[in-house]
Amino acid sequence: MNLTDIMKTANTSPYPIELPRYNRENTQIGIVHIGPGAFHRAHQAVYTENLMNQFGGNWAICGVSLRSATAQDILSKQDNLYTVSILDKDIRYQIVGAIKEILIASEQRDLVLQRMSAETTKLITLTITEKGYCLAADGSLDFNHDDIKHDIANASSPVSAIGFIVESLKIRKQDNIPAFNVLSCDNVSGNGDKLRRAVLDYAGKLDPQLQLWIEKHVAFPNSMVDSITPKTEAYTVESVSKAIGCQDNWPIQREAFTQWVISNDWQGERPEWEKVGVIFTQDVEGFEKAKLKLLNCLHSTLAYLGSLAGYETVFDVTSDVNFKQFITKLAQQEIIGSFTPPTELNIEKYSNDIIQRFLNPAIRHLLAQIACDGSQKIQIRLLPIIRDNLEQGRSTKMLCFALACWFEFICKTVKNKEELSDPMASTFYQTTGLLSEDIATVVKSFLSIDAINAHDLLLNSQISEQIEASLTLIRQTPSTQLGAVIAKL
């Protein structure tokens, strides 16, 4: 697969195919991205591609895989080009050329450090998951982490992302090259702050003067990302290759909706991503809160409610008019208004857009997948909204119904002795009160579990009564009739 071949076949394809419109050979690398996995290639690389397509600039990407050779092995054989299949009612395809090279840090350490310390490199971006930051429980760098211990002892031959960042900044400082900025793109709250803490802790251990230089010259903006990116399957490779008329062995699927919010905390040059839809703001936390309270809360609500009703995917359950009506009312009456959205966000439109995303027929998002780890998700997606509404004197009826759906989902799994994908699975199986036929006992048993952190709700008679009434209603209603019941809530 190369650009010449694709240009020959694109005009004969029945599908719209967008090609790179800039000169790839003459475009310099300005970004080094650590962790070139599916989400980066479907999200940040596409924003950068769109920027260079429309406005040019030397922002090509060097992808750095810390250990895995998969990205290099596959993409190098197709000129580092790949296809993004944008899934909506009408599917379209984009050939992305923004990634100019892929390096493997464990095998090409010197080349990676050379690329990161080059004066033309203005920005380091990362998608390595929070685990890659090597943090301790208190948020500081974990100096007992094996990778960090290795890097402290062998600073010029790092293996961790933190080690590579600090070593390349050390080289730039020594060579009087301006520092780069460091942008985390991981789906982690306060990602820039956490990464900054890790980098400064590590640098301080090596050289306090280097730590001070980094603190003064390097920005670590917080960011928020959002776009559903299903896993690439064999059928994806086959269908995309057929559509573009060339063999692409590593295409990416993505929904049409995409969002990238970045803090204005910058120093020096950066890509003008705002020209292609990125939001630069002083309130990344506000966008995170909106996503958590709307997208994530509605997702979890559908996961448990839809599973109890016998549905399999988000699209299936949202396509039922009663369930769509329920989450729409939940959003409008009990979620929106419970928090202050950022000034740049039209919260009503954002809420409606989320529900339209759920109705994307091309995205097969399994309810069972969303239902995993509920004990962790419920604590941040649902319980805080209930507390906010109590404090503000707002309705909590539908929120309590959503919580009762999770209770019943757990109870049915435990009673049927089925596998439960949850870090608290053993606790649930050992809590005998969940097997009780007495609704009040079930509710008290759930809210009394220390790890759920809901003792305050147990002591609130309004909440306990609403959950008990909801759970009673759920148990009295055949699964096929749940839609009719929630339509009356």
Sequence and secondary structure as in RCSB ss.txt:
>XXXX:A:sequence
MNLTDIMKTANTSPYPIELPRYNRENTQIGIVHIGPGAFHRAHQAVYTENLMNQFGGNWAICGVSLRSATAQDIL
SKQDNLYTVSILDKDIRYQIVGAIKEILIASEQRDLVLQRMSAETTKLITLTITEKGYCLAADGSLDFNHDDIKH
DIANASSPVSAIGFIVESLKIRKQDNIPAFNVLSCDNVSGNGDKLRRAVLDYAGKLDPQLQLWIEKHVAFPNSMV
DSITPKTEAYTVESVSKAIGCQDNWPIQREAFTQWVISNDWQGERPEWEKVGVIFTQDVEGFEKAKLKLLNCLHS
TLAYLGSLAGYETVFDVTSDVNFKQFITKLAQQEIIGSFTPPTELNIEKYSNDIIQRFLNPAIRHLLAQIACDGS
QKIQIRLLPIIRDNLEQGRSTKMLCFALACWFEFICKTVKNKEELSDPMASTFYQTTGLLSEDIATVVKSFLSID
AINAHDLLLNSQISEQIEASLTLIRQTPSTQLGAVIAKL
>XXXX:A:secstr
  HHHHHHHHTT SS EE   S TTT  EEEEEE   HHHHHTHHHHHHHHHHHH  S EEEEEESS  HHHHHH
GGGTT EEEEEESSS EEEEE  EEEEEETTT HHHHHHHHHSTT  EEEE  TGGGG B TTSSB TTSHHHHH
HHHSTTS  SHHHHHHHHHHHHHHTT    EEEE SS TTHHHHHHHHHHHHHHHH HHHHHHHHHH     EEE
E       HHHHHHHHHHHTS  SS EEEES  EEEEES   S    GGGGT EEES HHHHHHHIIIIIIHHHH
HHHHHHHHTT  BHHHHHTSHHHHHHHHHHIIIIITTSS   TT  HHHHHHHHHHHHT TT   BHHHHHTTHH
HHHHHHTHHHHHHHHHHT   HHHHHHHHHHHHHHHHHHHTT    STTHHHHHH GGGG S HHHHHHHHHH G
GG  HHHHT HHHHHHHHHHHHHHHHS GGGHHHHHTT 
